[in-house]
Amino acid sequence: MTRQPPLVAVARSRDLDPEHGLDLLRTMLVIRSFEERCVELYSAAQIRGFLHLYIGEEAVATGVTATLREDDAVVSTYREHGHAIAKGIGLGPIMAEMLGKVDGVSRGRGGSMHLFDAATRFYGGNAIVAGGIPLAVGVALADQMQGRDRVTVCFFGDGAVDEGAFHESLNLASLWQAPVLFACENNHYAMGMALERAEAQPDLALKASGYAVPSWRVDGMDVLAVEEATRRAVTAIRAGGGPVFIEYDTYRFRAHSMYDPDLYRDPAEVEAWKRRDPIPALAATLREHGHLDDDAMAVMEAEVAAEIDEAVAFAEASPLEPLEDLERFVTSEVAP
């Protein structure tokens, strides 16, 4: 199997629905604005602990979730804010969780890396690299055994491909023909390690295909290409075709985490990727087709800013968990 070029979005020139295109743009703007506000709150010590930002990768979460139904499941990583927003979790509860408040989606106990919401079938937020992959296979298998027409999407980074859980999970999913989409967000760096320095075979789709899983890669900076490729995969999975692996070629504009000084990347490389920013790219496409102008863009940005302000106000007004509740949800066994 030779490495194929990323798929491109044929919808760009003739089939783009204006309303849908604007919805995609708005979702990416919400994710970007939420993340940028998190930077401010972290700098002000209102968000504590680890914080892994999704800035630059918004097209993947947005394009993938645009193909899902409400009852489909998502399993994510510690860089999950964008996935959670795109899946439909409220901005207020997410922000409250970031601030460790009781009105957060995990009652303030999980923080940035452990968002969870059963109502939207968003099952983490998993801090362990590749830890969510076997969970996703289990969720998909449960739906399959119950005869439910559902798809599970599992997001993970390129670094997870090194882990045994990835290979074991793909093998089982293939044997069981589980309805799961393995969504690999290849941002080219597992923390500070460049992909080509960590992988003897850097073609991740080729690796996945070794488990008899249909695999391909797509331009993860193009939301239309992401949506088109994902819809093709989800349609096949829902029809009983078994698992699919997609490598989304993307890039994070910020460091691995807020603790990371980001000394391992050439600034020129970062700037080159920023010129492929998915948000202005989609905006340009909408402008080209007469679906967006400066006034409409300004209105959308103002509306998104107001939503973020409202989420922050909700989070700041939320109380901390009272001391008498700290032992709730904690289970321990005392040895005899």
N, C-alpha and C positions, 0 to 999 in steps of 0.2 A: 504493500500500500504506500503510495507516494503522498507527500504532504500537499494537500490541495490549497489553493488560495482561498481567503475568506469569502463566504457568500456575500452577495450584494443585494440591496433591496430594490426589486423591480418596481415596487409601489411608488418610488420617488417621482418618477416621471409621468405616471398616468393614473394611478389607482388610489392616491392618497385622499382619504376622506377628511375634509377640513376639520370637522368637529373632533374626530378621533385624533388627528394630528395635534390639535391644540390641547387635548387632554394629555397626550404624551408629554408635550412640552411643559405643561403645568405640573405634572407629577415630578419631572426632573427638576424643575425650579423649586418645588417644595422640599425635595430631598436636599438639594444644594444649600438652600437657605437655612434649613434645619441644622445641617452640619456646620455651617459657618457660625450660626448662633451658639452652637455647642463649643466652638473654639473660644468664643468670648466668655462663656460661662465657666469653662475650664480655667481660662486665664484668671478669672475672678475667684477661683477656688470654690465655686458653687457646684461644679461637677468634680468628683474626686475619683481616684483610682485610675484604671487604664481607660483610654479612649482611642478607638481605632476609627478613623474617618473614611468615608466612602466617596469623597470629593473626586470627581473624574470618572467614576464608574457608574454613574446614574443610569446610563442607557441600558445596562444589563438588567437591573432590578425592574426598571420600568417596562422594557420590552418583553421580558419573560412573564411578568405577572399579568400583562395585558392579554395573554392567551389563556389565562386560567379562569376557572369558575370559582364561585365563593366556597364551594365545598372541597376544592382541591387543597392539598396541604403543602406547606413550605417548611423546610428544615434549613437552618442557616448556621453562620459562623459567628465569631466575635465582632466581625465587621458587618453588622446586620441592620443598622438603623434604616438604610435605604430599602432593604427587603421588607422590613416591618411596615414602613410607611406605604410602600407600594401595595402591600397585601391588604391594607385597609385598617390597620390599628390606628386609633385616634392620636393626633399629635400631642394632646394634653397628657394622656396617660404615659406615652413614651417619654416625654420631657420630664414628667414627674418621676419616672423611674431613673432617669439620668441623674436627677438631683437626690435620689435616695428617699423619696417621699412615699407615704403610705398609699396615695392614689395612683401610684405607678402600676404598670401592668403586672409586675411581680412584687407589689407592695413595698417597693424600694429595696428589696433584699437582693436583687440580681444586678442592678445597675446596667451600665452600658453593654456588657457582654452577655447578659442573660435575659433578654426580652422574651416573653412567652405569653401567648394569648390563645387559649383553647377555642374561644368563640370564632376566631378567624382561621383556625387550624394553622397557627404559626407556632411551631414547636422548637423554639430556640433559634438563636442565641446559644451557641455552644463554645466554651472557651478552649477546649482541647482540639488541636489541629486534627482534622478528619473524624472527630468524635461524633459529628452529626450524620456521617454517611451510613453507618450500620443502623442508626435510628430511623433514617429515612426509608431504608429497605424494609425495616419492620413495619413502619406505618403503611407503606405500599402493599406489603404482603397481607396485612390485616384487612385492608380494603378489598384486596383481591379475594381473600377467603370468604369475606362476607358478601361477595357479589356486588359491591358498590362500584359504580362507574366513576372512579376518581383517579386523579394523577397526583403523585407526590413529587415535588421539585426539591432537590438537595443542592444548595449552593456551597461551594468550597473553593479554596484558592489552589494555585499551582503547587504550593508546598505540601498540600495534603496528598498529592499523588505519590509522594515518597513513603507514605505510611502503609503498614500492612492492612489496616482497616479498609483502605481504599480498594486494594486488590481482592481481599476476601469478600467485600460487599459486592463488587462488580461481578465476581464469579458466581455468588449465590443469586444475585438479581437476574443474571443471565440464565442460570439453570432453572429458576423458578418463573422466569418471564414476568417478573414483578413490574407493575406500572409506575416506574420511577424515571425521572429525568435527572441525570447527573450533570449539573450545571457548573462547570469549572471556570471560575473567573481568573483567567491567567493574566495577572498584572505584572508578570516577569520578575518578581522578587518575593521569595519566601522570607519574610522579615528583611534582612539585609543581604541575602544571598541571591545573586542573579541566577536565573533559570539555567542558562547554559553552563554554569559552574557547578550546578547541583544535579543535573540530569544527564546521564550518559546518552539517553534518547530524549531530546527535548520536544519531540513531536508527541504531545500528550494524547491527541486523538488516536494516533497510531497505537499507543500503549493500551488505551481502552478497547480498541478493536480486537486486541488479542484475546479478549474474553467473549468474542462473538457478539459484541454490543455495537450496533450501528453508531458510528462516530464521525463527527466532522467539526470544523471550526468556523467561526463567523467573526466579522469585525464588530467587536464589542463597544466601539465608540460610535456606532451608527444604530440608533434605536430602531429604525425601520428594518435594518438587516437583522437585528436581534429578534424582533418580533416575528419576522417572516420565517427565520430558521426555527425558532422555538415553536411556532404554530405548526409547522411541518412535523416536528418531533412529537408534540403533544397529541396531534391528531392520530399519528401512528400508534402511540402508546395507548390512547383511549380505545383504539380499535382492536386492541389485544396483541399488538406487535412486540410487546416486551420493552425492556429498558432502552434508553437512548443516552448517549454521552455527547454533550456539546462543549467545545472549548471556546469561550468568549475572550477574544484577544482585546484586553483592556489595559488600563493604567491608572494608578492612584497618583493624584497630583501632590498629595501631602505625604509625610513620612509614614512609616509603618504604624506608629502610634505617637501620641503627644510626647512621650518620653524619648523618642528616637531623634537624634541629631541629624539624621539623613546625610551622612558623610560618604555613603557608598555609591551614590548616583551622581553622574555628571550633570550639573545644572542645565547644560545645553540639551541633554536628553529630555529632561523634564519639560523644558520650554517647547521642544519639538512636539511632544505629546499634547501639551496644552493647546497647540494650534489645531488639534483635532478634537477639541472640547465638544462633547455631544450636544450640549444645550444650544450654543450659537449655530451649530451645524444644522440642527432641525429647524431652528428659527429662520435660517437662511432659505431652507427648502420651502417653508410655509410662505415666506415673503415672495419667493420666486413664482409661486403659484397664486399669488394674490390673496392668501388666506390670513395674512398678518401684516400690520403696519406699526409704526412707532407708537401711535396712540394706544392701540390694542395691547402692545407689549408693555407699555407703561402701566396700564390698568391691571394687567395680569400680575406684574411684579408688585404693585401696591397691594393687591388682594392677598398675595402669598405672604408678603411682609406682615400684614395684619393677622393672618392665621398663625404665623410664628409668634408674634407678640402675644396673642391670646393663649397659645400653648405655654409660653414662659410664665405668663401671669397665673395660669391654672396651677403650674408646677410650684411656683413660689408660694402660692396660697395654701397648698396642700400641707398637712401636718407631717411631722416625723412620726414614726411608729412609737407608741408609748412604751416605756420600759417594761410595764407589766405584760406586754404581748411578745416580748423577745423570745420566749420559749415556745410560742405557737409554731406549728409546722416543723418542729424539731423532734426527731425520733432517735432515741438512743437505747441501747441495751446494756444493762449493768451485769457484769459477770458475777455469778454466784460465789 
